[in-house]
Amino acid sequence: MDTEKKRKRNKAKKNNSIPNKVRRYGGDIMKSEAFIRSVSEIHHLHGTVSSHTLTVCKVSLHISRFLNVFGFRVNEKDLVEAALCHDLGMVGRDEKYDSRTDAWKEHPEESLKIARELIPDLSENAESLILSHMWPVAGPPPRSREAVILNFADKIGSMADWKDYLFRRFSR
């Protein structure tokens, strides 16, 4: 293969990398005031909302890539936007909600409201991803391939957050 073709193929691979996809589709979200506030909001005992959402975003894209190998096409733009916004409604939860249960049940609606402010052209599919990410605890069941991916990635991200806590707590 000539060097020009190799160079183009390597450039295409680099542009399609997960970090580049997150930056391309979610760069403006990550620069927003709402996301910056999420950096200091504790989530799942010791992590932050931002660290959790970034984990969920990366896991979602890994699942998407895996499914792509088998011919399943996934809208990665919707997936990244929804993953980065799905828990922004948890920021300031002590002031917004009366209890943890209320926060679990109500934050998807609040997260969607914030996502609509950050992304004026947010797709209907991305909206449904945000609303259904807490299923089966709260919200409607996932209606699309992307919604199933986000729902599953959110559970994996939550388990990863708890793993660190449990390891520290019980490894003495």
Phi, psi and omega in degrees: 000135181286160187296328179295317178295319178299316181299315180295319179294319178295322178294318179296318177299315181296317180294335181266004181294158181299312178302322179291323176296318179297315179295317183296312184269340186236006183304314180294323178297314183292340177270353184287156178299321181298317180289321180298322176296331182289345180294330183254004180268116180294140182215134181056051174076314187222340179276187176240163177301318182294317180295321178296313183294324177293321176298314180299320180298312181294317179298319178302315180292324176296317178297318178302314180297320178298312180296327179300325178302328182264012175091005178275123179268139182229139177279096185289333177296310177300319182297314180294312181301314181292319181298318181288338183256348193299333180243012179297337176292347178278344180293125182078023186301329181295330178273331186274323190240149181283335183207169175297322179299315177299320180297315179301316185283324190260341186294334177300320177296317179295320178297320178296319178301314179295317180300319179296325177290322182282328186232091183302329181258030179304129183287159176298324178297314179298322177300316182291330176298314181296316182293329186261003186293340180267359179299137011266005179291316181206159176081174182285160176291155179300139182249355183219167177303316180297323180293322177295317179299311181297317179301313181292316180297325178296320178293319178296315179299321178294318178295323178296320178298316181290326181305314181299315179298311183296323179297313179295321185291320189247010182258022181275000000 
